[in-house]
């Protein structure tokens, strides 16, 4: 069993969420501001949390404003989802 870094539930399948979505790795704005290592940083998430992250914001918004675990945990919709999914 592995642990989701967002909801902290023990799950059998973990996915890797790129804090800066891979579709943005060739974007000039991101290339100027982040190193290759920063762009490749991921967090381990369960599938429901990973799916929910991508329904809350566009990839650009995720990359610009929610590119850390702490920032994601402060996002209101993500917080509500985590609170809900922890009870499942």
TAVENQUI-V345518 format. One record per backbone hydrogen bond with DSSP energy under -1.0 kcal/mol. NH is the residue of the N-H (numbers start at 0). CO is the residue of the C=O. E is the energy in kcal/mol with one decimal. If there is no record, write none. Layout:
# TAVENQUI-V345518
NH:CO:E  NH:CO:E
This chain:
# TAVENQUI-V345518
1:10:-3.2  3:8:-2.2  4:43:-3.3  7:3:-1.3  10:1:-3.5  14:44:-3.8  16:42:-2.9  18:40:-2.2  23:20:-2.2  24:21:-1.5  26:23:-1.5  30:26:-2.4  31:27:-2.1  33:29:-2.2  38:34:-2.3  39:35:-1.4  40:37:-1.1  42:16:-1.8  44:14:-3.2  49:45:-2.5  50:46:-2.7  51:47:-2.2  52:48:-2.4  53:49:-1.4  54:51:-1.1  55:51:-1.2  56:52:-1.1  61:57:-2.5  62:58:-2.7  63:59:-2.5  64:60:-2.8  65:61:-1.3  71:67:-2.2  72:68:-2.3  73:69:-1.0  78:74:-2.8  79:75:-2.3  80:76:-2.2  81:77:-2.8  82:78:-2.3  83:79:-2.1  84:80:-3.4  85:81:-2.0  86:83:-1.1  87:84:-1.6
